[in-house]
């Protein structure tokens, strides 16, 4: 049996180690301490294999099993995040920044707000500190602005690949593969974006490990 905590937002997985089976209440909500702060999650059991642990957050300890008040508080966070999203979009317009907010995330103690954004162009965006300070003052909370790459966005929000399965980066792959056009060519694949690109718009990570298998069949690794 493998046990982990699924955090409230984006289904992040944090494995639990060094526990006694009779002390773990599967399916229970918990308040935990991570390297980001106080968070809310649920204890899950995986019998056939646990999804890849989240790379951007690490579990430190379980603080307590959630009380009724904790569970009710967790239910209010999505509304707070929607309000923060609206405020962030308003402030971005005021600061005349060419960025797009993808999502917002409050930690459970509501002392920290993470705003995930992306930039359509490759230009460096200025005055981000001014935006962060303005949002912190308006929302009365510590604000962290996190820029997402296309691969980050796919990993966090997940989805289905062309194969019909969950995206590798969102389910088991610990970090994106290094994929090149040459790998697709040597596998005889069309370079059409509809054939070789994933949801992130980049070359699919699976082309790299399928390329390794192709090279092995030809008599040696590249």
N, C-alpha and C positions, 0 to 999 in steps of 0.2 A: 504494500500500500504506500502510495506517495501522497503527501499532504502539503497543501500550499494555501496561501491567502490570496484571494482575488481582490485587488483594491477596487474601490468604488468606481473610479474613472478609467475608461479605456481597457478594462479587463486586464490590467497588469497583474502578472503572476509573481508572487514572492514565496519561494519554497520554505517549509518549516523543517528544521533538523533538530535532532537531539531531544525528541519528545517521547513520552510514554503513551501508547495507543489508548489506554483507558482514561487518559487525561484530556484527550482531544474530543471536542463535540463537533462532529462533522455537520456542516450546514449552518453553524451559528455565526452571527455577526460579531465582529470584534473591533476594538479600537487598538491601533498599533502605533509603534514608534518606528519610523523609517529614517533614512538619512536626509529626507526632505522635511520631516516634521511629523506631527500627529495626523494619522489617516484612519479611514474607515474601510473595513473590508469584510469578507466572508470566508470561512474555512471550507475548502473543497477537498474532496478525495479523488485521486486519479488511480484507477486500477490497471490500466493498460499503458500508461505513459503520460507523463506530465508535459504540458506545453513549455516552451522555452521560457526561462526566467527573464523577467524584464531587465533590460540593460541599464535603464535610466533611474532606477530606484532600488534600494536595498533595505530589507527588513532588519531592524535592530532587535525589537522585542515586541511581544504582545502585552499591551498595557492592561487590558481587561476584556472580559466578555461584555458586549454592548448592553447597556440598560435600555429600558423603554424610551427614556429621554434621548439617549444617543441615537436610537433608530429613527425617532421622530425628527431629530435635528438633521440627520443625513438626508431625509426626504425634502428638506428645505433648500439644500445646496443647489440642485438644478435650477431653481427659480433665481437664486442669487447669481448664478453663473450666466443666465440669460440676461439679467439686468446689467451685469458687468460687461457682457458682450456689446450691448447697446451703448453703454457709456464709452467703451473703448473705441467703437466706430465713430462716435460723435467727436471724441478728442482727436482722433486721427485726421478727421476733416479739418478741425480747427488748426491743427499743426501742419496741415497741407503735406502729409506724408503719403507716398505711393506704396502702401503696404495693405495687406488684407488679413484680417483676423480670422483664423480657422476655428478656434475654440478657446474656451476659458476653463480653468480648473481651480476651485477653492480647496485648500486642505481642510481637514475636518475641524480644526480649531478656528478656522476663518481668520487666521493671522497672516496668511500668505495666499496670494492669487497669482497663478501662472497664466500668462496670455500667450497663446501659440499663434504665430503669424507667419506669413510667407511674403516674399517679394517676387513680383512677376519678372522684373528685369534683374540683371546682374549688378546693377549699380549699388554702391554702398549708400545706405540710408543714414542721413545725418539727423541730429537732434533727437535721437532715441532716448537719451537721458532726460531731456526736457519732457518728453511724453511720459516716461516712467514716473517722474516726480509729480507731474500733473495728475496722473491716474491715482497715485498713492494718496495725494492730498484729497482728491475728490471722493475716493472710495474708502479712505481711512484704513488702508491695509497695505502691507508690503507687496509690491508688484514686481514680478519677474517677467521680462519679455523674452520669449524663446523663439528664435527663428527656426522654421522647419524647412528642411530640404524636401524635394519631392519624395525621396525614399523614406524620410522620417514620417511624412504625412501618411504614406501607405502603411508603414509599420504600426503607427499609433491607432489609426482608424480602421485598419483591416479591410477585408473584402474578399472576393473570389477571383482567382486567376483564370486565364483562358482554359486551364485544365479542369475547371469546375470545383477545385478545392480551395481551402483557405490559403491566403497569401503566405508563402514561406516565411517572409520577414515578420509576419504578425503571429505566426504559430509556433515555429521552432528554430528558425535561423537566428543565430546570436548577433550577426553583423552582416551587412550587405556583401555580396561577392564582387570580386573585381572581374568585370565582364567587358570584353572587347568585340569590335565588329568582326575581327578575324575568327573568333570562336564560332560565330554564327555562320560565316562563310564556309569554314572547314566542316561544318555539320551539314552543308548543303541546304541551308535554310534561306528563304527569301528575306531580303533586308527591308521588307515592307514593315512599317511601324505596327501594323495590325498583327503581324506574325511574330515579331521579336520583342515588342515593348510590353511592359507590365502596366498596372494601374498608375504607377508613378511617372510614366512616360519615358522611363529609362529602359535599357536592355534588361530583360528578365534575368534574375539571379540564377535561375535553374539552367541557363545556357552554360554556366561555368562548370557545374558538376556533371552535366551531360557531356560537355566537351572532354572532361577527363576520361569518362568511360569510352568515348569514341577514340581517343588517343591510345588507350590501353588495348583496344581491339586491333588497332593498326600496328601494334608491336612495341609500344613504349610511350611514356608520358612526354608531353611537349617540353 
